[in-house]
Amino acid sequence: MALTDREREIVDLLRVDPLLTPAEIADRLGTTRAAVNVHLSHLTRKGVLRGRGYILSEEPSAVVIGGANLDIKARSAAPAILATSNPGSGSMAAGGVGRNIAENLARLGTPTYLVAAVGNDAMGERLLADTSAAGVRLDHVHRSGHPTGTYTAVLDATGELVLAVADMTATSNLMPEHLGPLRELLAHAGLLVVDGNLSAPTASHALDLALAAGVPALFEPVSVPKAAVLAPLIAADRPLFAVTPNREELTALTGLPSGTDTELLAAAASLHERGVAHVWVRLGSRGSLLSSVDDEPAFVPALSAAVEDVTGAGDAMLAAFAHALLAGHAPRQAVDHGTAAAALTIESAHTVRPDLSPRLLAQALAERTDRRPTPA
């Protein structure tokens, strides 16, 4: 939603003197202090003001809409044996694809707003507290009547995923009518990230709002079943800036095989025909493929990493990609940022590295790029 006339008047005053008090603003505009406080609150929620002292935001913000849940991880102490009990260890932490992307973005310094659904329960309170502490702005999180979602993952002794079960009922019941604030946020955002945990009507509504606001949209399919459900949303009359599937999700989105490089490129080309400017396909240990409408496709090798836990690597990858785009990097260079963030996350026991920072990412880019393996 665009700024109201009164909000524009307040912004104009603050550009000249950001230290004006609400009372002084009220005097200059001939209104009440209470009314000014309401307008200032709206401007903060819209991302126009940040921090105290009414500092006008100059950094482009990211808006992420998608899943937020608690991650419950169990890791076997030895090679996992199915259909029986395995000795090991367990942990619980804030998770969810959209939420993880938002936390990674915030830790990298991008002003980030999360739109998600969280239950009115103890798990929801913990999730919100942990996410807020990481710097994500949560003014627009919907408090659902459904329990806070959970993602339960079983890892083997090497950190590779064996099995996962997701309860995303709260997220799947996030409806278009719950997205009222999203219009306001997009009025001043630089990028929208939509994750595939959303229902088709809600994802469609979010993408429509981004198109109307002229905000580039990135779509993360999340999984093969969800990619198949949301595939019809990718259409030439609603162009997307980027789609970020893995190989199997690409097949689900296109209905085309993707087993060989030739098939990968053909499937990516079919998404270009449906209005996607950049198709970034994750290829596991091989790295990734960036296929762009106006450039030659590039196979980008993965960076070296000692695997501790693969959970969350894809979320960090997309977040660093988005962060680099907002910083002005071209998509190919943004892919390098994403690749480095994935390597850093794989080496951590955490789904989101708590020490992730612009400096750590820059160091990984500088130190590891020269040691990147030769493309397959």
FIMARBA-50409 format. One record per residue (C-alpha): chain; x, y, z. Coordinates in Angstrom, 2 decimals. Layout:
# residues N
+------+---------+---------+---------+
! unit !      px !      py !      pz !
+------+---------+---------+---------+
!    A !       X !       Y !       Z !
...
+------+---------+---------+---------+
***
This chain:
# residues 376
+------+---------+---------+---------+
! unit !      px !      py !      pz !
+------+---------+---------+---------+
!    A !    0.00 !    0.00 !    0.00 !
!    A !    1.33 !    3.44 !   -0.90 !
!    A !    1.88 !    6.07 !    1.77 !
!    A !   -1.05 !    8.26 !    2.73 !
!    A !   -0.81 !   12.01 !    2.16 !
!    A !   -0.27 !   12.58 !    5.88 !
!    A !    2.46 !    9.92 !    6.03 !
!    A !    4.23 !   11.60 !    3.11 !
!    A !    4.08 !   14.94 !    4.95 !
!    A !    5.67 !   13.34 !    8.01 !
!    A !    8.41 !   11.70 !    5.93 !
!    A !    9.18 !   15.05 !    4.27 !
!    A !    9.57 !   16.69 !    7.69 !
!    A !   11.82 !   13.90 !    8.97 !
!    A !   14.07 !   14.10 !    5.92 !
!    A !   14.87 !   17.66 !    6.92 !
!    A !   15.07 !   17.00 !   10.67 !
!    A !   15.02 !   13.32 !   11.79 !
!    A !   15.16 !   14.37 !   15.46 !
!    A !   11.74 !   16.00 !   15.49 !
!    A !    9.56 !   14.81 !   18.36 !
!    A !    5.97 !   13.68 !   17.80 !
!    A !    4.79 !   16.87 !   19.51 !
!    A !    6.85 !   19.03 !   17.15 !
!    A !    5.57 !   17.13 !   14.13 !
!    A !    2.00 !   17.57 !   15.38 !
!    A !    2.52 !   21.35 !   15.79 !
!    A !    3.86 !   21.71 !   12.25 !
!    A !    1.03 !   19.70 !   10.73 !
!    A !   -1.73 !   21.14 !   12.85 !
!    A !   -2.79 !   17.79 !   14.31 !
!    A !   -2.52 !   15.92 !   17.61 !
!    A !    0.46 !   14.08 !   19.05 !
!    A !   -1.66 !   10.93 !   19.37 !
!    A !   -2.48 !   11.04 !   15.66 !
!    A !    1.20 !   11.51 !   14.79 !
!    A !    2.17 !    8.52 !   16.94 !
!    A !   -0.28 !    6.38 !   14.98 !
!    A !    1.22 !    7.55 !   11.67 !
!    A !    4.76 !    6.93 !   12.94 !
!    A !    3.75 !    3.40 !   13.96 !
!    A !    2.35 !    2.78 !   10.47 !
!    A !    5.53 !    4.11 !    8.86 !
!    A !    7.62 !    1.75 !   11.00 !
!    A !    5.44 !   -1.21 !   10.06 !
!    A !    5.78 !   -0.30 !    6.38 !
!    A !    9.57 !   -0.25 !    6.69 !
!    A !    9.95 !    3.48 !    5.99 !
!    A !   11.30 !    4.18 !    9.47 !
!    A !   13.78 !    2.01 !   11.34 !
!    A !   15.17 !    2.15 !   14.84 !
!    A !   14.77 !    5.04 !   17.23 !
!    A !   15.12 !    8.69 !   16.32 !
!    A !   12.93 !    8.21 !   13.20 !
!    A !   15.81 !    7.23 !   10.96 !
!    A !   14.59 !    6.86 !    7.40 !
!    A !   15.41 !    3.47 !    5.96 !
!    A !   17.74 !    3.64 !    2.95 !
!    A !   18.44 !   -0.10 !    2.67 !
!    A !   16.14 !   -2.18 !    0.47 !
!    A !   14.25 !   -4.67 !    2.59 !
!    A !   13.29 !   -8.26 !    1.91 !
!    A !    9.86 !   -9.67 !    2.64 !
!    A !    9.64 !  -13.43 !    3.20 !
!    A !    6.33 !  -15.26 !    3.30 !
!    A !    6.22 !  -18.95 !    4.12 !
!    A !    6.69 !  -21.63 !    6.73 !
!    A !    7.65 !  -21.08 !   10.36 !
!    A !    7.90 !  -24.04 !   12.72 !
!    A !   10.05 !  -25.75 !   15.31 !
!    A !   12.72 !  -28.11 !   13.97 !
!    A !   13.10 !  -31.32 !   15.95 !
!    A !   16.25 !  -33.16 !   14.88 !
!    A !   17.40 !  -36.64 !   15.88 !
!    A !   20.83 !  -37.90 !   14.83 !
!    A !   21.95 !  -41.50 !   15.12 !
!    A !   25.33 !  -42.17 !   16.69 !
!    A !   26.10 !  -44.92 !   14.15 !
!    A !   24.86 !  -45.78 !   10.65 !
!    A !   21.06 !  -45.64 !   10.88 !
!    A !   19.12 !  -48.90 !   10.91 !
!    A !   15.52 !  -48.58 !    9.74 !
!    A !   12.50 !  -49.98 !   11.61 !
!    A !   14.23 !  -50.04 !   14.99 !
!    A !   15.51 !  -47.77 !   17.74 !
!    A !   18.90 !  -46.12 !   17.13 !
!    A !   21.10 !  -44.58 !   19.86 !
!    A !   21.78 !  -40.93 !   19.19 !
!    A !   21.04 !  -37.34 !   20.20 !
!    A !   18.22 !  -34.84 !   19.69 !
!    A !   17.67 !  -31.09 !   19.56 !
!    A !   14.94 !  -28.50 !   19.02 !
!    A !   15.26 !  -25.08 !   17.36 !
!    A !   13.28 !  -22.51 !   15.40 !
!    A !   12.89 !  -23.55 !   11.77 !
!    A !   10.70 !  -23.49 !    8.68 !
!    A !   11.90 !  -22.67 !    5.17 !
!    A !   10.56 !  -19.11 !    5.09 !
!    A !   11.63 !  -18.42 !    8.66 !
!    A !   15.12 !  -19.85 !    8.06 !
!    A !   15.55 !  -17.73 !    4.94 !
!    A !   14.43 !  -14.66 !    6.90 !
!    A !   16.88 !  -15.34 !    9.75 !
!    A !   19.78 !  -15.88 !    7.35 !
!    A !   18.92 !  -12.62 !    5.58 !
!    A !   18.74 !  -10.73 !    8.87 !
!    A !   22.07 !  -12.15 !   10.05 !
!    A !   23.62 !  -10.96 !    6.78 !
!    A !   22.37 !   -7.45 !    7.48 !
!    A !   19.33 !   -7.22 !    5.20 !
!    A !   16.26 !   -5.60 !    6.82 !
!    A !   13.84 !   -8.52 !    6.71 !
!    A !   10.14 !   -8.92 !    7.41 !
!    A !    8.58 !  -12.34 !    7.93 !
!    A !    4.94 !  -13.06 !    7.10 !
!    A !    4.01 !  -16.47 !    8.53 !
!    A !    1.53 !  -18.30 !   10.74 !
!    A !    2.40 !  -19.33 !   14.30 !
!    A !    0.12 !  -20.95 !   16.86 !
!    A !   -0.95 !  -19.40 !   20.15 !
!    A !    1.10 !  -21.88 !   22.15 !
!    A !    4.40 !  -22.23 !   24.00 !
!    A !    6.18 !  -23.48 !   20.88 !
!    A !    5.01 !  -20.40 !   19.01 !
!    A !    6.28 !  -18.09 !   21.74 !
!    A !    9.68 !  -19.76 !   21.66 !
!    A !    9.84 !  -19.58 !   17.87 !
!    A !    8.98 !  -15.87 !   17.84 !
!    A !   11.45 !  -15.05 !   20.62 !
!    A !   14.32 !  -16.84 !   18.89 !
!    A !   13.50 !  -15.33 !   15.50 !
!    A !   13.17 !  -11.81 !   16.87 !
!    A !   16.50 !  -12.18 !   18.69 !
!    A !   18.14 !  -12.89 !   15.32 !
!    A !   16.91 !   -9.55 !   13.97 !
!    A !   13.88 !  -10.58 !   11.90 !
!    A !   10.94 !   -8.16 !   12.02 !
!    A !    7.80 !   -9.98 !   13.12 !
!    A !    5.10 !   -7.28 !   13.15 !
!    A !    3.10 !   -9.16 !   10.50 !
!    A !    3.18 !  -12.75 !   11.79 !
!    A !   -0.34 !  -14.22 !   11.95 !
!    A !   -1.30 !  -15.94 !   15.21 !
!    A !   -3.16 !  -19.03 !   14.09 !
!    A !   -5.75 !  -21.13 !   15.87 !
!    A !   -3.77 !  -24.20 !   14.78 !
!    A !   -0.73 !  -25.49 !   16.71 !
!    A !    2.68 !  -24.16 !   15.75 !
!    A !    4.14 !  -26.31 !   12.98 !
!    A !    6.87 !  -28.87 !   13.51 !
!    A !    9.50 !  -30.40 !   11.23 !
!    A !   10.97 !  -33.62 !   12.57 !
!    A !   14.15 !  -34.82 !   10.84 !
!    A !   16.15 !  -38.00 !   11.36 !
!    A !   19.82 !  -37.76 !   10.37 !
!    A !   22.37 !  -40.53 !   10.09 !
!    A !   25.77 !  -40.42 !   11.75 !
!    A !   27.25 !  -38.44 !    8.85 !
!    A !   24.62 !  -35.71 !    9.05 !
!    A !   22.74 !  -36.77 !    5.93 !
!    A !   18.94 !  -36.73 !    6.02 !
!    A !   17.29 !  -40.16 !    6.39 !
!    A !   13.66 !  -39.15 !    6.86 !
!    A !   11.63 !  -36.06 !    7.72 !
!    A !    8.01 !  -35.43 !    8.72 !
!    A !    6.48 !  -31.94 !    8.51 !
!    A !    3.30 !  -30.77 !   10.25 !
!    A !    2.57 !  -27.47 !    8.49 !
!    A !   -1.15 !  -27.17 !    9.25 !
!    A !   -0.83 !  -23.61 !   10.57 !
!    A !    1.03 !  -22.51 !    7.45 !
!    A !   -1.33 !  -24.26 !    5.05 !
!    A !   -4.20 !  -22.40 !    6.75 !
!    A !   -2.57 !  -18.99 !    6.22 !
!    A !   -5.18 !  -17.48 !    3.91 !
!    A !   -5.09 !  -14.51 !    1.51 !
!    A !   -7.19 !  -12.48 !    3.95 !
!    A !   -4.36 !  -12.81 !    6.48 !
!    A !   -1.96 !  -11.02 !    4.11 !
!    A !   -3.35 !   -7.50 !    4.45 !
!    A !   -0.06 !   -6.06 !    5.79 !
!    A !    1.88 !   -7.59 !    2.89 !
!    A !    0.65 !   -4.88 !    0.53 !
!    A !    2.08 !   -2.21 !    2.82 !
!    A !    5.42 !   -3.97 !    3.17 !
!    A !    5.83 !   -4.44 !   -0.57 !
!    A !    5.36 !   -0.72 !   -1.15 !
!    A !    8.91 !   -0.24 !    0.14 !
!    A !   10.52 !   -3.66 !   -0.36 !
!    A !   13.28 !   -4.61 !   -2.75 !
!    A !   12.41 !   -8.30 !   -2.99 !
!    A !    9.73 !  -10.84 !   -2.09 !
!    A !   10.57 !  -14.46 !   -1.28 !
!    A !    7.68 !  -16.93 !   -1.41 !
!    A !    8.16 !  -20.48 !   -0.14 !
!    A !    6.14 !  -23.44 !   -1.37 !
!    A !    4.67 !  -24.30 !    2.03 !
!    A !    1.84 !  -21.87 !    1.31 !
!    A !   -1.50 !  -22.91 !   -0.11 !
!    A !   -1.98 !  -22.19 !   -3.81 !
!    A !   -4.47 !  -19.32 !   -3.23 !
!    A !   -2.19 !  -17.65 !   -0.69 !
!    A !    0.94 !  -17.99 !   -2.81 !
!    A !   -0.96 !  -16.72 !   -5.83 !
!    A !   -2.22 !  -13.70 !   -3.90 !
!    A !    1.29 !  -12.89 !   -2.65 !
!    A !    2.72 !  -13.07 !   -6.17 !
!    A !   -0.11 !  -10.86 !   -7.47 !
!    A !    0.69 !   -8.24 !   -4.82 !
!    A !    4.39 !   -8.32 !   -5.77 !
!    A !    3.54 !   -7.89 !   -9.45 !
!    A !    1.24 !   -4.95 !   -8.68 !
!    A !    3.94 !   -3.32 !   -6.54 !
!    A !    6.67 !   -3.92 !   -9.13 !
!    A !    8.71 !   -5.97 !   -6.64 !
!    A !   10.85 !   -8.87 !   -7.96 !
!    A !    9.62 !  -12.22 !   -6.63 !
!    A !   11.65 !  -15.36 !   -5.87 !
!    A !    9.81 !  -18.66 !   -5.56 !
!    A !   11.29 !  -21.56 !   -3.56 !
!    A !    9.36 !  -24.80 !   -4.29 !
!    A !   10.41 !  -26.55 !   -1.01 !
!    A !    9.56 !  -30.12 !   -2.04 !
!    A !    8.43 !  -32.27 !   -4.96 !
!    A !    4.78 !  -32.61 !   -3.82 !
!    A !    4.48 !  -28.89 !   -3.14 !
!    A !    6.19 !  -27.98 !   -6.40 !
!    A !    3.63 !  -30.10 !   -8.26 !
!    A !    0.73 !  -28.34 !   -6.54 !
!    A !    2.07 !  -24.82 !   -7.13 !
!    A !    3.40 !  -25.38 !  -10.67 !
!    A !    0.32 !  -23.78 !  -12.30 !
!    A !    1.13 !  -20.49 !  -10.54 !
!    A !    4.16 !  -20.00 !  -12.79 !
!    A !    2.74 !  -18.27 !  -15.84 !
!    A !    3.94 !  -15.78 !  -18.44 !
!    A !    1.32 !  -13.20 !  -17.43 !
!    A !    2.83 !  -13.09 !  -13.92 !
!    A !    6.61 !  -13.08 !  -14.47 !
!    A !    8.93 !  -14.19 !  -11.69 !
!    A !   12.46 !  -12.99 !  -11.10 !
!    A !   13.73 !  -16.41 !  -10.02 !
!    A !   12.69 !  -19.96 !   -9.18 !
!    A !   15.07 !  -22.08 !   -7.08 !
!    A !   14.27 !  -25.82 !   -7.34 !
!    A !   16.44 !  -28.86 !   -6.98 !
!    A !   16.56 !  -31.35 !   -9.86 !
!    A !   13.46 !  -33.31 !   -8.76 !
!    A !   11.46 !  -30.16 !   -8.03 !
!    A !   12.33 !  -28.83 !  -11.48 !
!    A !   10.75 !  -31.93 !  -12.99 !
!    A !    7.67 !  -31.46 !  -10.81 !
!    A !    7.35 !  -27.83 !  -11.92 !
!    A !    7.75 !  -28.58 !  -15.62 !
!    A !    6.70 !  -32.18 !  -16.18 !
!    A !    9.97 !  -32.65 !  -18.04 !
!    A !   12.89 !  -35.00 !  -17.28 !
!    A !   16.01 !  -33.48 !  -15.72 !
!    A !   18.41 !  -36.41 !  -15.44 !
!    A !   21.01 !  -35.13 !  -17.91 !
!    A !   22.50 !  -31.70 !  -18.46 !
!    A !   20.64 !  -31.40 !  -21.75 !
!    A !   17.37 !  -32.23 !  -20.02 !
!    A !   18.13 !  -29.80 !  -17.19 !
!    A !   18.63 !  -26.96 !  -19.66 !
!    A !   15.49 !  -27.85 !  -21.58 !
!    A !   13.41 !  -27.92 !  -18.40 !
!    A !   14.86 !  -24.57 !  -17.30 !
!    A !   14.08 !  -23.14 !  -20.75 !
!    A !   10.46 !  -24.18 !  -20.35 !
!    A !   10.26 !  -22.05 !  -17.19 !
!    A !   11.75 !  -19.11 !  -19.07 !
!    A !    8.89 !  -19.49 !  -21.54 !
!    A !    6.53 !  -19.21 !  -18.56 !
!    A !    7.97 !  -15.87 !  -17.47 !
!    A !   10.83 !  -16.86 !  -15.15 !
!    A !   13.94 !  -14.71 !  -15.68 !
!    A !   16.36 !  -16.89 !  -13.70 !
!    A !   16.16 !  -20.61 !  -12.89 !
!    A !   18.68 !  -21.63 !  -10.24 !
!    A !   18.77 !  -25.41 !   -9.87 !
!    A !   20.49 !  -26.97 !   -6.85 !
!    A !   22.42 !  -30.10 !   -7.79 !
!    A !   23.66 !  -31.32 !   -4.40 !
!    A !   27.38 !  -31.97 !   -4.09 !
!    A !   27.87 !  -31.07 !   -7.74 !
!    A !   26.84 !  -27.47 !   -7.11 !
!    A !   24.12 !  -25.72 !   -9.11 !
!    A !   22.95 !  -24.52 !  -12.50 !
!    A !   22.01 !  -20.91 !  -13.16 !
!    A !   19.94 !  -20.52 !  -16.32 !
!    A !   19.06 !  -16.93 !  -17.23 !
!    A !   16.98 !  -15.54 !  -20.08 !
!    A !   19.62 !  -13.03 !  -21.15 !
!    A !   22.83 !  -14.94 !  -20.46 !
!    A !   24.58 !  -18.24 !  -21.10 !
!    A !   23.76 !  -21.00 !  -18.59 !
!    A !   26.41 !  -21.59 !  -15.93 !
!    A !   27.13 !  -24.76 !  -13.97 !
!    A !   28.61 !  -23.55 !  -10.66 !
!    A !   30.57 !  -26.11 !   -8.60 !
!    A !   29.96 !  -26.42 !   -4.88 !
!    A !   32.57 !  -25.14 !   -2.45 !
!    A !   34.50 !  -27.52 !   -0.23 !
!    A !   32.86 !  -28.20 !    3.14 !
!    A !   33.23 !  -30.71 !    5.97 !
!    A !   29.70 !  -32.03 !    6.43 !
!    A !   28.31 !  -31.60 !    9.94 !
!    A !   24.58 !  -31.28 !    9.10 !
!    A !   22.99 !  -30.62 !    5.71 !
!    A !   19.75 !  -29.27 !    7.20 !
!    A !   19.18 !  -25.62 !    6.26 !
!    A !   21.88 !  -25.38 !    3.59 !
!    A !   19.36 !  -24.64 !    0.85 !
!    A !   17.70 !  -21.94 !    2.95 !
!    A !   21.05 !  -20.24 !    3.58 !
!    A !   21.88 !  -20.56 !   -0.12 !
!    A !   18.73 !  -18.73 !   -1.19 !
!    A !   19.06 !  -16.10 !    1.54 !
!    A !   22.62 !  -15.17 !    0.58 !
!    A !   21.57 !  -15.09 !   -3.08 !
!    A !   18.76 !  -12.65 !   -2.22 !
!    A !   21.05 !  -10.61 !    0.05 !
!    A !   23.60 !  -10.23 !   -2.75 !
!    A !   20.92 !   -9.22 !   -5.25 !
!    A !   19.68 !   -6.49 !   -2.91 !
!    A !   23.27 !   -5.31 !   -2.50 !
!    A !   23.46 !   -4.78 !   -6.27 !
!    A !   25.27 !   -7.93 !   -7.42 !
!    A !   24.37 !   -9.57 !  -10.71 !
!    A !   22.62 !  -12.98 !  -10.44 !
!    A !   25.79 !  -14.90 !  -11.36 !
!    A !   27.74 !  -13.24 !   -8.54 !
!    A !   24.76 !  -13.70 !   -6.21 !
!    A !   24.97 !  -17.44 !   -6.90 !
!    A !   28.55 !  -17.41 !   -5.58 !
!    A !   27.33 !  -15.79 !   -2.37 !
!    A !   24.65 !  -18.45 !   -2.04 !
!    A !   27.12 !  -21.25 !   -2.69 !
!    A !   29.43 !  -19.95 !    0.03 !
!    A !   26.59 !  -19.64 !    2.53 !
!    A !   25.54 !  -23.23 !    1.83 !
!    A !   29.07 !  -24.47 !    2.52 !
!    A !   29.21 !  -22.54 !    5.79 !
!    A !   25.87 !  -23.95 !    6.92 !
!    A !   26.77 !  -27.54 !    6.06 !
!    A !   29.76 !  -27.20 !    8.40 !
!    A !   27.51 !  -26.12 !   11.30 !
!    A !   25.37 !  -28.26 !   13.60 !
!    A !   22.75 !  -25.49 !   13.43 !
!    A !   20.05 !  -25.12 !   10.77 !
!    A !   20.94 !  -21.42 !   10.68 !
!    A !   24.52 !  -20.60 !   11.67 !
!    A !   24.31 !  -18.27 !   14.68 !
!    A !   27.65 !  -16.68 !   13.70 !
!    A !   26.67 !  -16.03 !   10.08 !
!    A !   27.65 !  -12.49 !    9.15 !
!    A !   28.70 !  -10.45 !    6.11 !
!    A !   32.34 !  -10.81 !    7.20 !
!    A !   32.14 !  -14.61 !    7.54 !
!    A !   30.49 !  -14.86 !    4.13 !
!    A !   33.12 !  -12.61 !    2.54 !
!    A !   35.88 !  -14.74 !    4.06 !
!    A !   34.32 !  -17.91 !    2.68 !
!    A !   34.06 !  -16.36 !   -0.77 !
!    A !   37.68 !  -15.23 !   -0.70 !
!    A !   39.18 !  -18.37 !    0.80 !
!    A !   37.23 !  -21.11 !   -0.94 !
!    A !   36.56 !  -19.89 !   -4.46 !
!    A !   40.14 !  -20.49 !   -5.56 !
!    A !   39.89 !  -24.06 !   -4.18 !
!    A !   36.63 !  -24.85 !   -5.91 !
!    A !   36.68 !  -28.24 !   -7.64 !
!    A !   36.64 !  -28.41 !  -11.41 !
!    A !   33.06 !  -28.51 !  -12.85 !
!    A !   31.82 !  -31.99 !  -13.73 !
+------+---------+---------+---------+
***
